[in-house]
Amino acid sequence: MKINHLNLTVTDVAAAKKFLETYFGLGCSLNLGNAMVGMYDDDGFLLNLMKGKDVNYPKTFHVGFPQETKEEVDALNQHLKADGFEVEEPALSHGSYTFYLQAPGGFTIEAYCLIEGEDPTAGKIPSFGKTKGTSF
């Protein structure tokens, strides 16, 4: 058995859609404007974004996007910074090389790669991207 979809409530469906297409390569299979979109990744995972007014996820809630290498994490981090998003420098945390950011629409994203041999209890305590990103 495997998980195959997730619904997220977001404050701005169109901005979240564009962000996920631009930086994380998701495609769109259903587009109901700013009411709802259905997005998918290369493995067929379905991520539905649904419009909501009061989006308030717990501090540690996030959606993770694994990268293959530290260099890919760094490149994504720099791309986001160059486009005006507030992101911390990647750091070792919980056995990964990682960073978090607040995505348009009100949810947190983690970009990371696993680091073999790293102590998962060592490193920085994550902030979970609780700085604001730019509007999209």
C-alpha positions in Angstrom: 0.0 0.0 0.0 1.2 3.5 -0.7 0.0 7.0 -0.3 -1.0 8.6 -3.6 -2.5 12.0 -2.9 -2.7 14.9 -0.5 -5.1 17.9 -0.3 -3.7 21.2 0.9 -5.7 24.3 1.7 -4.0 27.4 0.5 -4.8 31.1 0.5 -3.8 31.6 -3.1 -4.2 28.6 -5.4 -2.9 30.3 -8.5 0.3 31.5 -6.8 1.0 28.2 -5.1 0.4 26.4 -8.5 2.9 28.6 -10.3 5.5 28.3 -7.5 5.3 24.5 -7.5 5.5 24.4 -11.3 8.4 26.8 -11.5 10.6 25.5 -8.7 9.6 21.9 -8.1 8.5 20.7 -11.6 5.0 19.7 -10.7 2.5 19.4 -13.6 -1.2 20.4 -13.5 -3.9 17.9 -14.4 -7.0 19.9 -13.2 -7.3 23.6 -13.1 -10.4 25.3 -11.6 -8.7 28.7 -11.3 -8.2 30.0 -7.8 -10.7 27.5 -6.4 -8.7 24.3 -6.9 -5.9 22.6 -8.9 -4.7 19.1 -9.1 -1.0 18.8 -9.5 1.2 15.7 -10.0 4.9 14.8 -9.8 7.0 12.4 -11.9 5.9 9.4 -9.8 2.2 10.1 -10.2 1.7 11.6 -6.7 -1.4 13.9 -6.8 -1.3 17.1 -4.8 -4.6 19.0 -4.7 -4.5 22.7 -3.8 -7.8 24.0 -2.5 -8.7 27.6 -1.7 -9.2 28.6 1.9 -9.3 31.8 3.9 -7.7 30.8 7.2 -4.8 28.6 6.5 -3.0 27.7 9.7 -0.8 24.6 9.6 1.2 23.5 12.7 4.7 24.9 12.9 6.4 21.6 11.9 4.0 20.7 9.0 5.7 20.8 5.7 5.9 19.2 2.2 9.3 17.7 1.4 11.0 17.7 -2.0 14.1 15.4 -2.1 17.0 16.4 -4.2 19.7 14.0 -5.4 22.8 16.0 -4.2 23.9 18.9 -2.0 24.7 20.8 -5.2 21.0 20.5 -6.3 19.9 21.8 -2.9 22.3 24.7 -3.1 21.2 25.5 -6.7 17.5 25.5 -5.8 18.3 27.7 -2.7 20.1 30.2 -4.9 17.4 30.2 -7.6 14.8 31.0 -4.9 16.9 33.8 -3.4 17.6 35.3 -6.8 13.9 35.4 -7.4 13.3 37.3 -4.2 12.3 34.6 -1.7 13.6 34.7 1.8 15.4 31.4 2.5 18.0 30.4 5.0 21.2 28.8 3.9 21.0 25.0 3.7 22.4 23.2 6.7 22.9 19.8 8.1 19.8 18.8 10.1 18.3 15.4 11.0 20.6 13.5 8.7 19.9 15.7 5.7 21.3 18.8 4.0 18.2 20.9 4.0 16.4 24.2 4.0 12.8 25.3 4.5 10.7 28.1 3.1 7.3 29.5 3.3 5.6 28.9 -0.1 3.0 31.3 -1.6 -0.4 30.1 -0.3 0.6 29.6 3.3 2.4 26.2 3.6 6.0 25.2 4.3 8.3 23.4 1.9 11.5 21.5 2.7 14.1 20.9 0.0 16.8 18.4 1.1 19.1 15.5 0.3 19.9 12.7 2.6 23.5 12.6 3.8 24.8 9.0 4.4 26.7 8.6 7.6 25.4 11.8 9.2 24.1 11.5 12.7 20.3 12.3 12.4 20.3 14.0 15.8 23.2 16.3 15.0 23.0 19.7 13.3 20.8 22.7 13.3 17.3 22.7 14.6 15.1 23.6 11.6 13.1 26.9 11.6 10.5 25.3 9.2 10.8 28.3 6.9 8.7 30.6 9.1 10.0 33.6 7.2 7.7 35.1 4.5 8.4 34.5 0.8 7.6 37.0 -1.8 4.2 37.0 -3.6 4.1 35.2 -6.8 
